[in-house]
């Protein structure tokens, strides 16, 4: 069974960006992430949609805290 989420580092690698750029995209609301406790995870569906060129619906509340 494939995981439904990936770490920010994994998402950055798949998207071909640096880890710091991925965190900046999350902070700006360009990449959706979910906070679970103190950890941020990126839904695999979000990464798949970005790579397919599909619009990604961003939630009004960002993952930053």
C-alpha positions in Angstrom: 0.0 0.0 0.0 1.4 3.4 -1.0 1.5 6.2 1.6 -1.0 9.0 1.1 1.5 11.7 2.3 5.2 12.4 2.0 7.6 14.5 4.0 8.5 18.0 2.8 11.9 16.7 1.9 10.4 13.9 -0.2 8.0 16.3 -1.9 10.9 18.7 -2.7 12.9 15.9 -4.3 9.9 14.8 -6.5 9.3 18.4 -7.5 12.9 19.1 -8.2 13.3 21.9 -5.7 15.3 22.4 -2.5 14.0 21.6 0.9 14.2 25.3 1.9 12.3 26.3 -1.3 9.6 23.7 -0.4 9.2 25.1 3.1 9.0 28.7 1.6 6.3 27.5 -0.9 4.3 26.1 2.0 4.7 29.3 4.0 3.5 31.3 1.0 0.5 29.0 0.4 1.8 27.7 -2.9 2.3 24.1 -1.7 -0.4 22.7 0.5 0.8 20.8 3.6 -0.9 19.4 6.6 0.4 19.8 10.2 0.3 16.6 12.3 1.5 17.5 15.7 4.8 19.3 15.1 5.3 17.6 11.7 4.4 18.9 8.2 3.4 16.4 5.6 2.4 17.0 2.0 -0.5 15.0 0.5 0.7 12.9 -2.4 -2.3 14.0 -4.4 -1.1 17.6 -4.2 2.3 16.7 -5.7 0.6 14.6 -8.4 -1.7 17.5 -9.3 1.2 19.9 -9.5 3.2 17.7 -11.7 0.2 17.1 -14.0 -0.3 20.9 -14.3 -3.7 20.7 -12.7 -4.8 23.6 -10.4 -4.4 22.7 -6.8 -7.0 24.1 -4.4 -5.3 25.6 -1.4 -7.0 25.7 1.9 -7.6 29.2 3.4 -5.5 28.4 6.5 -1.9 27.7 5.8 0.1 25.0 7.5 2.3 27.5 9.3 1.9 27.9 13.1 
